[in-house]
Amino acid sequence: MLIRSEKEINKIIQNVKATMNIEGIEMPLVSEQLGRKVLKGEITAEQAVKLIKDRYIN
C-alpha cells in the first residue's frame, strides 16, 4: 500500500476539485472525506463505492 503525506493528499483532493469545478460540479463533503480515507489507506476504493451507493440507493 502506498503511504501518502497529508500534503500529497491535499494536492490530490485540490486537483480533483479543480477538475470537477471546470465541469461545473462541486465535490460533496462526504465524497472528499471518503476520498481522504481511501488515500490514507483507511478504506479501499471498493468500500468507498459501497458506502456511497448505500447512502444514495437506500
Beta strands, then each sheet from edge to edge (+ up, - down):
end
